[in-house]
């Protein structure tokens, strides 16, 4: 079985989402590039362009993913961060962010005001020029170091998990965040940060997009007991 939580974001998604979200100059070959996937309030990646209307639901722009080796990666931006200002100018949605990037242009040093888990941060990076579309861009993926297998509803209930969620941990990598936090082989993982784990793929997606260095709440069933552990997400090997 392949090691869990190492799935690659589909290339088509990168082509559609990353370039259009981050084009920031009226000239095709001089678009400032930050290297993030934008997300809605539920952290689902969303396609935006320079004509998108600013969001009125909340200030800032939620990050759904970070491209490896990008200016965002250099600045240590994470999934679930919210960019609320660029060089002190507030951004209230994707259109505001794109407008600010368009103004400063490629090669500019920018200060990003970021909200992360209730904390205010100032991160700095130099904007790049949007890469060519023929490149295979990779998204920074989270990892905690477990393999898991699917379970039928009857076995989920047998282990103490709800009927509609739960996967069985079949491997814990020694020294991994999972082992350090106390996850064990035989545990049934059925919730991550409040989201039900309905399949191995669902667990992979939840952990992969949780943001490197973030601590997540993982709920497991063990011998009929409900246990909550908090592994710190690492960058996938």
Long-range contacts (C-beta under 8 A, 24 or more apart in sequence): 1-147, 1-149, 1-170, 3-147, 3-171, 3-173, 4-146, 4-147, 4-148, 4-200, 4-203, 4-204, 5-141, 5-142, 5-143, 5-144, 5-145, 5-146, 5-203, 5-204, 5-207, 5-208, 5-236, 6-141, 6-143, 6-204, 6-208, 6-236, 6-237, 7-141, 7-201, 7-204, 7-205, 7-208, 8-138, 8-139, 8-141, 9-65, 9-138, 9-139, 9-141, 11-136, 13-45, 14-67, 14-137, 14-139, 15-133, 16-47, 17-45, 17-46, 17-47, 18-67, 18-137, 19-130, 19-133, 20-47, 20-48, 20-49, 21-47, 21-48, 21-49, 21-94, 21-98, 22-98, 22-101, 22-130, 23-49, 23-50, 23-98, 23-130, 24-98, 24-100, 24-101, 24-102, 24-104, 24-105, 24-127, 25-101, 25-102, 25-105, 25-106, 26-102, 29-129, 30-105, 30-106, 30-129, 31-106, 31-129, 31-130, 32-101, 32-102, 32-104, 32-105, 32-106, 32-108, 32-127, 32-128, 32-129, 32-130, 33-70, 33-71, 33-106, 33-127, 33-128, 33-129, 33-130, 33-131, 34-70, 34-71, 34-72, 34-101, 34-125, 34-127, 34-128, 35-66, 35-67, 35-69, 35-70, 35-71, 35-72, 35-73, 35-128, 36-63, 36-64, 36-65, 36-66, 36-67, 36-70, 36-72, 36-77, 37-63, 37-64, 37-65, 37-66, 37-67, 37-139, 38-62, 38-63, 38-64, 38-94, 38-97, 39-63, 39-64, 39-65, 39-79, 40-64, 43-79, 43-80, 43-209, 46-94, 48-94, 48-95, 48-98, 49-98, 50-95, 50-98, 50-99, 50-102, 51-95, 52-93, 52-94, 52-95, 52-98, 53-93, 53-95, 54-92, 54-93, 54-94, 54-95, 54-96, 55-92, 55-93, 55-94, 56-92, 56-93, 58-82, 59-84, 59-90, 59-91, 59-92, 60-84, 60-91, 60-92, 60-115, 61-91, 61-93, 61-94, 61-96, 61-97, 64-209, 65-139, 65-140, 65-209, 66-139, 66-140, 67-137, 67-138, 67-139, 67-140, 68-137, 68-138, 68-139, 68-140, 70-128, 71-125, 71-126, 71-127, 71-128, 72-125, 73-140, 74-125, 74-126, 75-112, 75-123, 75-124, 75-125, 76-123, 76-213, 77-112, 77-114, 77-123, 78-116, 78-211, 78-212, 78-213, 78-214, 79-140, 79-142, 79-209, 79-210, 79-211, 79-212, 79-214, 80-116, 80-117, 80-210, 80-211, 80-214, 81-114, 81-115, 81-116, 81-211, 82-114, 82-115, 82-116, 83-112, 83-113, 83-114, 84-113, 84-114, 84-115, 85-112, 85-113, 86-110, 86-111, 86-112, 86-113, 87-111, 88-113, 101-127, 117-214, 140-212, 140-235, 141-208, 141-209, 141-235, 141-236, 142-207, 142-208, 142-209, 142-210, 142-211, 142-212, 142-214, 142-233, 142-234, 142-235, 142-236, 143-176, 143-177, 143-207, 143-208, 143-233, 143-234, 143-235, 143-236, 143-237, 144-176, 144-177, 144-178, 144-181, 144-183, 144-207, 144-216, 144-218, 144-231, 144-233, 144-234, 145-172, 145-173, 145-175, 145-176, 145-177, 145-178, 145-179, 145-234, 146-171, 146-172, 146-173, 146-176, 146-178, 146-183, 146-189, 147-171, 148-189, 148-200, 148-203, 149-200, 150-199, 150-200, 151-188, 156-188, 156-190, 156-221, 159-188, 159-221, 159-222, 159-224, 160-188, 160-221, 160-222, 160-223, 160-224, 160-225, 160-226, 161-188, 161-190, 161-221, 162-190, 162-196, 164-196, 164-198, 165-190, 165-191, 165-196, 165-197, 165-198, 166-190, 166-197, 166-221, 167-197, 167-199, 167-200, 167-203, 169-220, 176-234, 177-231, 177-232, 177-233, 177-234, 178-231, 180-231, 180-232, 181-218, 181-229, 181-230, 181-231, 181-232, 182-227, 182-229, 183-218, 183-220, 183-229, 183-231, 184-222, 186-222, 187-220, 187-221, 187-222, 187-227, 188-220, 188-221, 188-222, 189-218, 189-219, 189-220, 190-219, 190-220, 190-221, 191-217, 191-218, 191-219, 192-216, 192-217, 192-218, 192-219, 193-217, 207-233, 208-236
